[in-house]
């Protein structure tokens, strides 16, 4: 009996209509893609629905690779190159039968290649293309790192401990820009290990890499979506060589282990140009190394990319286009302040103004800006640099951070002379910025005269789009959030899957609190009336002020983040 055509099967299953099939067939004539690819690319069906329908047509079983754990020993039965070239991954072995997942079960050449190499009977299963790629990376990912450590220490690959199974190969690592990029056989394993660690960080969108020496090993952890995750454990015998390699690449003194050092280097990985800022710190069992990744390829630093809500965007635009005064951005380390600052500079950077920045370090190079690097060794501090900048006829001045009263005083007085000054300061919330300025010695009248507004922000994790599900919140949960019960109210949360490292979260979004200095707020600052009075003014009926908590709860209602994330940032600011 002849097999049914895939289009007819999709219609039978109620996944597409006749009109959608006709449209897809017309598109297929133009693109020369497979019908399934056209339907998936145009989002008429999902990749999973297409794979399940193909399974019916080809009479093979469909497998959801996100729901299974593949035994690591199966990598010995199918070589990595074979798996990648044929787009297949072994998933289960029973007796003399090996089950392999493929996005094309009709690839008989690949099946035959695996049969000959493994001497087993091969049973193909069908899975989506993305799921197969992810499973290949998971199963074969630790191979490069394990092999490098084995060559460095003589330890067998089975003894190398990895905290997660999806540490990566080196195939996407293009080059390291370093004056000492050795190529001799003795240094090669160390180079490959460090390259692999950096590559994983880049591919997993990590912001920081932590190499932490312990008594018997070195823990490698990465900060992904703001949360630290264990990645790899390097044996003690390979620890010193790994740290020395990073220090050499960073231009540090390899022999000096008693004092902290700072350095930097650049890499190109997976098509991205990344600056690595490196810091060492002597600890009990050696030197801890932290590498911060700055993606130079990320040019999406417009104000539209910030995720501001409509009313917040209106306030943001008003604050952005003052001609004088001070605008502050506040929040803890890693809250996205630099991204917000660069988006503002990008907006203000026109040919009719002179924009000068004072940074430590310069994270992104923007054409048209005069960017100055802080250098404490030559006494180029924020305060001294700001004095020099003011002799350069600036219209707009950006100060990376206000760290002391001297810098704050100079910035405020510069604003009085007609400059617009942008800066960051470490406080918990918008009102806290005013308290902080007064605490470090700036007179209240000066703050009142120059401060135009404060933008406070945090980053919360987004719910994973692959495993997110709706649920009805409990009364206790609503009470904790300070929300009223509503009929039919539902929130979302992630169950955890391979897409999100089983966390239920993928990516982050900023939450803002924008305070404009209205006449009433300015008067309260001038009289030094304190936080209570300013908060009372901001909370008055008709005020446009929206707190960090209110904006965060709006994201929960929209199904973008979870109550847990809101509570995490609320606890930080003690709301």
PyMOL commands that set and color helices and strands:
alter all, ss='L'
color gray80, all
select helices_A, chain A and resi 6-12+18-31+35-41+47-58+65-67+72-76+80-86+108-118+129-140+143-153+157-159+185-203+236-249+303-306+310-320+337-348+376-378+382-389+405-416+430-439+444-450+475-481+498-500+519-526+531-538+548-557+563-573
alter helices_A, ss='H'
color red, helices_A
select strands_A, chain A and resi 88-94+97-102+121-126+173-177+206-213+217-224+227-235+261-269+272-283+286-295+325-330+355-359+370-373+396-399+420-425+451-463+468-471+491-494+505-516
alter strands_A, ss='S'
color yellow, strands_A
deselect
rebuild
show_as cartoon
